[in-house]
Amino acid sequence: MSASSLAVVRTQLRSLSNAFGPDDEVALYFFDKHISLGQDFTSKADLIVDAVQREETQGKVEGKAPGLIGGPLAGSPTINGVNLNNPGSGPTLPPPATKSIHDALYEAAQQLRYRAEGRRRVVLILSDGLGGGDRFSYQKMIKALEVAKATVYAVSFGTGRTLKRGDLLGRVARDTGGDVAYVQRKSGLDVACFLLTNEARNSYVLGFTPSVADGKFHDIDVRVSRPGLKLIARNRFFAPPLK
């Protein structure tokens, strides 16, 4: 995310822990090009905040690229793209977007897949939505999430540049039956987290017996008779093969 978006997360960090209830189990992962575990599953939401703050401190001390929270990328100071330590070296161009969003969501699916049955499995992702350099394709990532019965709720800090390149976070949310909140840089994270987690808690689970058990995905269309509603639902389901 941009520095201004990171500042929003930093100032509204407590809203992340407030969004979870005492019976929730939460794990935290950081990702850019690589994925790292910040905090394993815990029912103590404050540990999530501690893990983010610890990642910020380590990023500054060790001089590595920031995780979810951190200062500007390490490097020589520049003004208008000109390196002050070596003025003749020419403008310093920003690195290309290489955040592995597909891989991060695939990893989240693997971690949720083997959690206890009977619990709602949700991924809450905070990102600017600009990815690239993934090992897993979009379809493989979506399949992993669907096999894990995981729903993605996204907080997007993206700008017009994100939407111009394709709204990845919105697409993932829609394809898994979740939702997306678009946050302005200066505010909105606390409201977004509350609305999305509240939506996840109050969604319905509809059950039916599929006509086949072939280990494949099948399209499904969920409709309601009441007019004027915004319907959020999965658009396909996975029929596990008979053992």
Secondary structure, 3 states (H helix, E strand, C coil): CCHHHHHHHHHCCHHHHHCCCCCCCEEEEEECCCEEEEEEEECCCHHHHHHHHHHHHHHHHHCCCCCCCCCCCCCCCEECCEECCCHHHCECCCCCCCCCHHHHHHHHHHHHHCCCCCCCEEEEEEECCCCCCCCCCHHHHHHHHHHCCEEEEEEECCCHHHHHHCCHHHHHHHHCCCCEEECCCCCCHHHHHHHHHHHHHCCCCCCCCCCCCCCEEEECCCCCCCCCCCCCCCCEEEECCCC
